[in-house]
Amino acid sequence: MSKKAANTRLTILQKAFELIYSKGYQTTSIDDIIATTQVTKGAFYYHFKTKDEMGVAIIEEILKPVMLESFIKPIENSQNPVDDLYNMISYLLLEDPFLQIRYGCPVGNLTQEMTPWNNQFSEALLGLIDQWKQTIEKTILNAQNSGLIKKEVSGEQVAFFMISGYWGIRNFGKIKNNNSCYIVYIKELRSYLDNLK
């Protein structure tokens, strides 16, 4: 693929993601994407046979790198898991410029909207979520081995609790369109994580 073609493909993915994040996947049409990117229909179909193929590419090429940078890296080699888990969630909710309050969590949104209807979406999204879950579990296990977290704590339970809590509070923020509920949530999260020690 030429550099120009690769840039066109990336532009389509980035602009399509912005539309899908703000409007939802099913209400975003290929015509909307073409109008926003100002590429021809032929150029769109050169890169993607279907809208769903493009959607899976967004998960793999736009969302996955963001997940790795903001959800995985901050905790994968943690020496202080309680602080690092707290700081990761706090950053995601209060500081991350990629995630917007009024639109919620893009991975959570796509999971709710698309997984009942599309196995490719389910598999791609599950891959992202599993990686985050496994990283949290590994962080807890390493901390237990270092004596920083109680041995009886279940890493799987912590991971499910943190992921479901994060998605849930993102939805509250989306409904309210402000971060006041995030402040309340992270205060309680701090207490929860401190009790793991």
N, C-alpha and C positions, 0 to 999 in steps of 0.2 A: 504494500500500500504506500502510495506517495505521501510526502509530508503534508501536502495540501489536502489530500483525502483524509488523512488521519486527523488533521485539525478540524475538518468539516464534521467528521464523526464525533469528535469530542465536543464540539459546539452543540451539535444536536442533543447529545446526552446531557450536557450541562443545562441547556435551556429547557429541555423536556423535564428534567428533574425539578427545576424551579417552578414550572407550571403544575406538575403533579403534586409537589409539596404544598402548594397554595390552594389548588383546586380539587385535588383527588385524582386518582388514576383513571377511573371509569368516566369521569366528566371531562377529561382532557382528550381531545381528538387529535388524530394525525394532522388534520388541517390546522388546528391551533398551534401545533409544534412547528409545522412548516411556516406558518405566518410569523411566528416569533423568531425562528432561526433565519428566515429569509433564504432558505435553500429551496430548490425545486423538489417536486414530488419524486422525480427520477433520482435525485441525489439521496433523498431519504430512503427510498427502496433499494438503492445501490448498497447502502450500509445495513439496512434491516429489512428482512422479508415481511415482518409483521410488527405491529405495535408491541405485542407481548415479547418478542425477541428483543426489542429496544428496552422494554421494562426490566427484563432480566439483566441486560447489559448495564443499566443504571445501578442495579443492586451490586453487581460485581465490580464495576469500574468507578462509580461515584461514591456509593455508600460504604463499600468494604474498606477503601483506604481511610475514610473518615472514622469508621469504627476502630480500625487498627490504631490510628493516631490518638484518638480521644478516649476510647473505651478499654483498649487492651494495653498499650504501652505504659500508661501511668501506673499500672498495678502489676505488670508481669514479672518484674524483678524487685518487688517491694521488700524493703527492709523494715518497714513500719506499716503493716497492712491496715490497721485501724485508721490511721491518719490518711493513708493513701486512698483507701476505699471512700472515705468521707470526702476527701479533697476532689476525687474524680467526679463524684455525683454533684458536689457543690459547683464545680466548674461547669459541668454539663448543663446544670439548671440555671446558673446565674451569670455565666461569663462567655460560654462558647458562642462565637458569632455565627456559626453555621446553623445552629438550632434556634428557631424563632418560637416565642411563647404562643402566638396565635395559631400556629400550624402544628404544634405538638412534635412528636417524635416521628421522623419519616419511616423508620423501620417498623415502628408500632402501627402507624397508619396503613402501610402496605400490608402488614400482617392481617389486620382487621378487614381490610377491603378486598384483598385478593386471594388469600390462602384457601378460602372455601371453594374457589372456582378454578384455580390454576396450580397444577402440581409443580411446574417449573419455578413459579414464584415461591411456593412453599419450601422447596428444596434449597433455593438460593438464600431465602430469609432464615431458614433453620440453620444453615451453615454459619451465618453471621452470629445468630443468637447463641448457638452451641459454643462457638469460639469464645464469646464473652463469658458464658456460664462456666466453661472449663477453666478459663483464666482466673475467675474468682475462686473456684474450688481449689486450684493449685496454689493460689495466694494464701488461702486459709490453711491448707495442708503444710506449706512451708513455714507459716507462722507457728503452727502447732509444733512442728519439729524444732523450732527455735525457742519454744517456750513462751511465745508472745500471745498465744490464744489457747484457751482451755481445750484439753484433749477431747472432751465430750461434745464439742461443737461440731455440727455436721456442715461440711463445706457445701454440699448440695443444697441444704436448706437455706443457708446464707445466700447462695447464688440466686435461688428462686425468689427469695424474699426481696433481695435488692433489685433484681430485674423487674419483677412485677410491681414493686413500689415505685420504681422509676417511671415505668410506663403509665401507671395509674395517675401519678401526680402530674405527669405531662398532660394527660387528658383534662385534669382539673384546671391546669393553667390555660389550656386551649379554650375551655368553656368560659373562664373568667377573663381571659386576655390580659392577665397581669400575673406577677410573680409572687404575690403575697402568700399563696398556698405553698410555694416552694420553700419559703423561709420557715414556715411551720414544720414542713416535712423534714428538712435537713436538720432541724433542731432535734426532732425525735430520732432521726437516723443516727445522730451522734450518740445519743443515749443507748440505742440498740447496739452499736458497734463497740462502745465502751464496755458493755456487759459481756462481750465475747472474751475479754481479757481475763 
